[in-house]
Amino acid sequence: MTILLLAGSPSAPSRSTRLLHHVGDKLAHLGHRYARLDVRDLPGQAILRADWNDPDIKAALATVEEASAVVVATPVYKAAYSGILKAFLDLLPQFGLTNKLVLPLATGGSQSHMLALDYALRPVLSSLNPKHVLPSIYATEAQVTWSEENGLVLDAPIEARVNEGVEQLSASLQALHKVTPEQFREIPFSQLQYSVSY
């Protein structure tokens, strides 16, 4: 099972993408494999024109389809998630997140933008028919800092929320995939027992 780290920031580097990669590192530490997809690296004209025949768009949509879980990260501008992320989510099929787990992440300038996750992004994600959208993680710019010397530093409350979100996603993935094909044993037809009632 693969986890997709979906970065919805139009700029690089960005706090939301660094937070996303931090979550990916923690998931990898728990034994999960992940792939990365930065929406900003996809051809802009193809996204804006909804060109499903573009090879890069096709590859990106296939990556989403193959994932068991998607961790979505976005900056919040003016109480809304990024437009480039919205444009990409619009390319997904109507039920493009069916049976997938989703963990939303966001960063913004202040706590006043926190509700953008639940009132703007979560309804869009839910409309794509995921198995479950986990509780969102929101951090202000002051709570997510970066320096060349120390790398990414999170405030203690945000680090605790990240750890909780990672553990929830990991446990949910294990529960989702606890029955594997290796657990089934082939039974010869001659050993089948059945009854017929009239």
C-alpha positions as CSV (number, residue, x, y, z in Angstrom):
1,M,0.0,0.0,0.0
2,T,1.3,3.4,-0.9
3,I,0.6,6.8,0.6
4,L,0.6,9.8,-1.7
5,L,1.9,13.1,-0.4
6,L,0.0,15.7,-2.5
7,A,1.5,19.2,-2.3
8,G,-0.9,22.0,-3.3
9,S,1.4,25.0,-2.8
10,P,2.1,27.2,-5.8
11,S,5.5,28.2,-4.5
12,A,8.6,26.3,-3.5
13,P,9.9,26.1,-0.9
14,S,6.8,26.5,1.3
15,R,5.8,25.8,4.8
16,S,2.9,23.5,3.9
17,T,5.1,21.4,1.7
18,R,7.8,21.1,4.3
19,L,5.1,20.1,6.8
20,L,3.9,17.5,4.3
21,H,7.4,16.0,3.9
22,H,7.8,16.0,7.7
23,V,4.6,13.8,7.9
24,G,6.0,11.6,5.1
25,D,9.2,11.0,7.0
26,K,7.2,10.0,10.1
27,L,5.1,7.6,8.1
28,A,8.3,6.1,6.5
29,H,9.6,5.6,10.0
30,L,6.6,3.5,10.7
31,G,7.3,1.4,7.7
32,H,5.0,3.0,5.1
33,R,6.0,3.7,1.5
34,Y,5.0,7.0,0.0
35,A,5.1,8.8,-3.3
36,R,5.2,12.6,-3.8
37,L,3.2,14.8,-6.2
38,D,3.7,18.5,-6.4
39,V,0.8,20.0,-8.3
40,R,3.0,23.1,-9.1
41,D,5.2,20.8,-11.2
42,L,2.4,19.8,-13.6
43,P,1.9,21.8,-16.8
44,G,-0.3,24.8,-16.0
45,Q,-2.1,25.0,-19.3
46,A,-3.1,21.3,-19.1
47,I,-4.5,21.8,-15.6
48,L,-6.4,24.9,-16.4
49,R,-7.8,23.4,-19.6
50,A,-8.6,20.1,-17.9
51,D,-6.5,18.3,-20.5
52,W,-6.9,14.6,-19.5
53,N,-4.8,13.6,-22.5
54,D,-1.7,15.3,-21.3
55,P,0.8,12.6,-20.3
56,D,1.9,14.4,-17.1
57,I,-1.8,14.8,-16.1
58,K,-2.4,11.1,-16.9
59,A,0.5,10.0,-14.8
60,A,-0.5,12.3,-11.9
61,L,-4.1,10.9,-11.9
62,A,-2.8,7.3,-12.1
63,T,-0.6,8.1,-9.0
64,V,-3.7,9.2,-7.1
65,E,-5.6,6.1,-8.2
66,E,-2.9,3.7,-7.1
67,A,-2.6,5.2,-3.6
68,S,-4.3,3.7,-0.5
69,A,-4.1,7.1,1.3
70,V,-3.6,10.7,0.3
71,V,-2.0,13.4,2.6
72,V,-3.0,16.7,1.1
73,A,-1.1,19.9,2.1
74,T,-2.0,23.4,1.1
75,P,-1.4,27.0,2.2
76,V,-4.5,29.0,3.1
77,Y,-4.9,32.3,1.4
78,K,-7.9,34.6,2.2
79,A,-9.7,31.8,4.0
80,A,-9.4,29.4,1.1
81,Y,-7.1,26.6,0.1
82,S,-4.8,27.2,-3.0
83,G,-6.4,27.6,-6.4
84,I,-3.8,25.2,-8.0
85,L,-4.9,22.4,-5.6
86,K,-8.6,23.1,-6.5
87,A,-7.8,22.9,-10.2
88,F,-6.1,19.6,-9.7
89,L,-8.8,18.1,-7.5
90,D,-11.3,19.1,-10.3
91,L,-9.5,16.8,-12.6
92,L,-10.2,13.8,-10.5
93,P,-13.1,11.5,-11.4
94,Q,-16.3,12.0,-9.5
95,F,-15.4,9.2,-7.1
96,G,-11.6,9.7,-7.4
97,L,-10.8,9.0,-3.7
98,T,-13.0,5.9,-3.3
99,N,-11.8,3.6,-0.5
100,K,-8.9,5.9,0.2
101,L,-7.9,7.5,3.5
102,V,-7.3,11.3,3.4
103,L,-5.3,13.4,5.9
104,P,-5.6,17.2,5.2
105,L,-2.8,19.6,6.3
106,A,-2.7,23.4,5.9
107,T,-0.6,26.3,7.0
108,G,-1.7,29.9,7.2
109,G,-0.8,33.3,8.5
110,S,-3.1,33.2,11.6
111,Q,-5.6,31.0,13.5
112,S,-8.4,32.9,11.8
113,H,-7.9,30.9,8.6
114,M,-8.1,27.5,10.4
115,L,-11.7,26.9,9.5
116,A,-10.9,27.0,5.8
117,L,-9.9,23.3,6.1
118,D,-13.3,22.2,7.5
119,Y,-15.5,24.6,5.6
120,A,-13.7,24.7,2.2
121,L,-11.3,21.8,1.7
122,R,-13.1,18.9,3.6
123,P,-16.4,19.2,1.6
124,V,-14.5,18.9,-1.7
125,L,-12.5,15.9,-0.5
126,S,-15.6,14.3,0.9
127,S,-17.4,14.7,-2.4
128,L,-14.7,12.5,-4.0
129,N,-16.0,9.5,-1.9
130,P,-13.0,8.7,0.3
131,K,-13.2,5.9,2.9
132,H,-12.5,8.4,5.6
133,V,-11.2,12.0,6.0
134,L,-9.1,12.2,9.1
135,P,-9.1,15.2,11.4
136,S,-7.3,18.1,9.8
137,I,-4.0,19.6,11.0
138,Y,-3.6,23.3,10.7
139,A,-0.5,25.3,11.7
140,T,0.2,29.0,11.6
141,E,3.4,30.4,10.0
142,A,4.7,31.1,13.5
143,Q,4.2,27.4,14.5
144,V,6.2,26.1,11.5
145,T,9.6,27.6,11.1
146,W,12.6,26.7,8.9
147,S,16.3,27.5,9.1
148,E,19.3,26.1,7.4
149,E,20.9,25.3,10.7
150,N,17.9,23.5,12.4
151,G,15.7,22.5,9.5
152,L,12.0,22.3,10.2
153,V,10.9,23.2,13.7
154,L,7.3,22.7,14.9
155,D,5.8,24.1,18.0
156,A,5.1,21.4,20.6
157,P,1.3,21.5,20.1
158,I,1.6,21.1,16.3
159,E,4.2,18.4,16.7
160,A,1.7,16.6,19.0
161,R,-1.1,17.0,16.4
162,V,1.2,15.7,13.7
163,N,2.2,12.7,15.7
164,E,-1.5,12.0,16.5
165,G,-2.5,12.4,12.8
166,V,0.3,10.1,11.6
167,E,-0.6,7.4,14.2
168,Q,-4.3,7.6,13.2
169,L,-3.4,7.3,9.5
170,S,-1.1,4.4,10.1
171,A,-3.6,2.5,12.3
172,S,-6.4,3.2,9.8
173,L,-4.3,1.9,6.9
174,Q,-3.4,-1.3,8.8
175,A,-7.1,-1.9,9.7
176,L,-8.0,-1.2,6.1
177,H,-5.5,-3.7,4.7
178,K,-5.4,-6.3,7.6
179,V,-6.9,-9.0,5.3
180,T,-4.4,-9.8,2.5
181,P,-4.6,-12.4,-0.3
182,E,-1.9,-14.4,1.6
183,Q,-4.3,-15.0,4.4
184,F,-6.7,-16.9,2.1
185,R,-6.1,-20.6,1.6
186,E,-7.3,-22.3,-1.6
187,I,-9.8,-25.1,-0.8
188,P,-10.3,-27.9,-3.4
189,F,-13.8,-28.1,-4.7
190,S,-14.2,-31.7,-3.4
191,Q,-13.8,-30.4,0.1
192,L,-16.6,-27.8,-0.1
193,Q,-19.6,-28.5,2.1
194,Y,-23.0,-27.2,1.1
195,S,-26.6,-27.9,1.7
196,V,-29.7,-27.5,-0.4
197,S,-33.1,-26.9,0.9
198,Y,-36.4,-27.1,-1.0
